[in-house]
Amino acid sequence: MPFCSQCGQQVGTVDVFCYHCGARQPVAAGTVAPGPDPMAGLSPRTASVLCYIPGVGWVASIIVLASDRFHRDQAVRFHAFQGLYLFVAWLMNAWVFRPISAMLTYNLHVHLYSLVELVLLAMSIFMMIKAAHDQTYALPLFGELAQRSVAER
């Protein structure tokens, strides 16, 4: 077991900081130093656009919100929150409106969920275009929630 370079207390072989005094430990041979930020090569515009991809944009939104790179960029955080809220609307459409629509419109061959899904797809495409042009556009309801979420920090 190695010892702290500052206070002499025992530290783990992979510890970067001493548990007792908090001093940064030198990187030992054979260990891997923390690498560069994986979000370093991602532009704010690209991060914003990725948050609106239907079906998988929620993953990009969570990564953007958790990254240190975009912690202070309110525009990107706004797009990430709005993308998450848009994804929640997709889930509600699939899990709530689709079964209700199937029961109510069985004989009419009109599916409410298909119409809502088309509107959500159009909103996602619209927001990808707006984000690609570095414009922050607040969608009805989703935009207000996103603005509140960004302001709450």
matplotlib code that plots the C-alpha trace (Angstrom):
import matplotlib.pyplot as plt

x = [0.0, 1.4, 1.5, 0.3, 3.0, 1.8, 0.8, 2.2, -1.0, -1.8, -3.7, -5.1, -3.1, -5.7, -6.5, -6.0, -6.5, -5.5, -8.5, -7.0, -5.5, -7.0, -3.6, -3.4, -1.3, 1.3, 0.4, 2.2, 3.8, 1.3, -1.8, -3.9, -4.3, -7.8, -8.2, -9.5, -13.1, -15.0, -17.3, -14.4, -14.8, -18.5, -19.7, -22.7, -24.7, -24.2, -25.0, -28.2, -29.3, -28.6, -31.0, -34.0, -33.4, -36.6, -36.2, -32.6, -32.3, -33.0, -29.6, -27.8, -29.9, -28.8, -25.2, -25.2, -26.8, -24.3, -21.2, -19.0, -18.4, -22.0, -22.6, -22.7, -24.1, -27.7, -28.7, -27.5, -29.0, -32.3, -32.2, -31.3, -34.3, -36.7, -35.5, -36.2, -39.7, -40.4, -39.3, -41.7, -44.4, -43.4, -43.7, -47.1, -48.3, -47.1, -48.2, -51.4, -52.9, -52.3, -54.3, -57.0, -57.1, -57.3, -60.4, -62.2, -61.6, -61.6, -64.4, -63.5, -60.0, -58.8, -56.0, -55.4, -52.0, -50.8, -51.8, -50.0, -47.0, -46.8, -47.0, -44.2, -42.1, -42.7, -41.7, -38.5, -37.5, -38.4, -36.3, -33.3, -33.4, -33.7, -30.8, -28.7, -29.1, -28.1, -31.6, -33.3, -37.0, -39.4, -42.1, -45.5, -45.5, -42.1, -40.2, -41.7, -40.8, -37.3, -36.7, -37.8, -35.5, -32.5, -33.3, -33.5, -29.9]
y = [0.0, 3.4, 6.4, 10.0, 12.3, 15.1, 13.7, 10.1, 8.3, 5.1, 5.6, 3.2, 2.3, 4.0, 7.0, 10.3, 12.3, 11.4, 10.5, 12.3, 15.5, 15.8, 16.3, 15.2, 12.1, 11.7, 9.3, 6.0, 4.1, 1.7, 3.6, 5.5, 9.2, 10.7, 11.5, 14.5, 15.5, 13.3, 16.3, 18.6, 18.0, 18.5, 21.9, 23.5, 23.5, 19.8, 19.0, 21.0, 19.3, 15.8, 16.5, 16.5, 13.2, 11.2, 8.1, 8.6, 12.4, 11.8, 10.0, 13.0, 15.4, 13.5, 13.5, 17.2, 18.0, 15.9, 17.2, 19.9, 21.3, 22.6, 23.3, 27.1, 27.2, 28.1, 27.8, 24.2, 23.3, 24.8, 22.5, 19.5, 20.1, 20.9, 17.7, 15.7, 17.1, 16.4, 12.8, 12.6, 13.7, 10.8, 8.4, 9.7, 9.4, 5.8, 4.6, 6.7, 8.1, 5.1, 2.6, 5.2, 6.1, 2.4, 1.9, 5.1, 5.1, 1.5, 1.8, 5.2, 4.2, 7.5, 7.2, 10.1, 8.8, 8.9, 12.5, 13.4, 11.4, 13.3, 16.6, 15.5, 14.4, 17.8, 19.6, 17.5, 18.3, 22.0, 22.2, 20.4, 23.1, 25.9, 24.4, 24.0, 27.8, 28.6, 29.8, 29.2, 28.7, 27.9, 25.4, 25.9, 24.2, 22.4, 25.7, 27.2, 24.0, 24.1, 27.7, 27.0, 24.1, 26.1, 28.9, 26.6, 25.6]
z = [0.0, -0.9, 1.5, 1.0, -0.4, 1.9, 5.3, 5.2, 5.8, 3.9, 0.6, -2.0, -5.1, -7.3, -5.1, -6.7, -3.5, 0.1, 2.3, 5.3, 4.1, 0.6, -1.2, -4.8, -5.2, -7.9, -10.7, -10.2, -13.0, -14.6, -13.6, -16.0, -15.4, -15.9, -19.6, -21.3, -21.1, -23.6, -24.4, -25.3, -29.0, -29.0, -30.0, -28.2, -31.4, -31.9, -28.3, -28.6, -31.8, -30.4, -27.5, -30.0, -31.8, -31.4, -29.3, -28.2, -27.6, -23.9, -23.6, -25.1, -22.9, -19.7, -20.8, -21.6, -18.2, -16.4, -18.2, -16.8, -20.2, -20.6, -16.9, -17.4, -21.0, -20.4, -24.0, -24.3, -20.9, -22.1, -25.2, -23.0, -20.6, -23.5, -25.2, -22.1, -21.7, -25.4, -24.7, -21.8, -24.2, -26.5, -23.6, -22.5, -26.1, -26.4, -22.9, -22.3, -25.5, -27.6, -25.5, -24.9, -28.6, -29.5, -27.3, -28.3, -32.0, -32.9, -35.5, -36.8, -38.0, -36.7, -34.2, -31.9, -30.9, -34.6, -34.8, -31.6, -32.7, -36.0, -34.1, -31.7, -34.7, -36.3, -33.1, -32.8, -36.4, -35.9, -32.8, -34.4, -37.1, -34.6, -32.5, -35.7, -36.3, -32.7, -31.9, -28.6, -29.2, -26.4, -27.4, -25.8, -22.4, -22.9, -23.2, -20.1, -18.1, -19.6, -18.7, -15.1, -14.9, -16.2, -13.8, -10.7, -10.6]

ax = plt.figure().add_subplot(projection="3d")
ax.plot(x, y, z, "-o")
ax.set_aspect("equal")
plt.show()
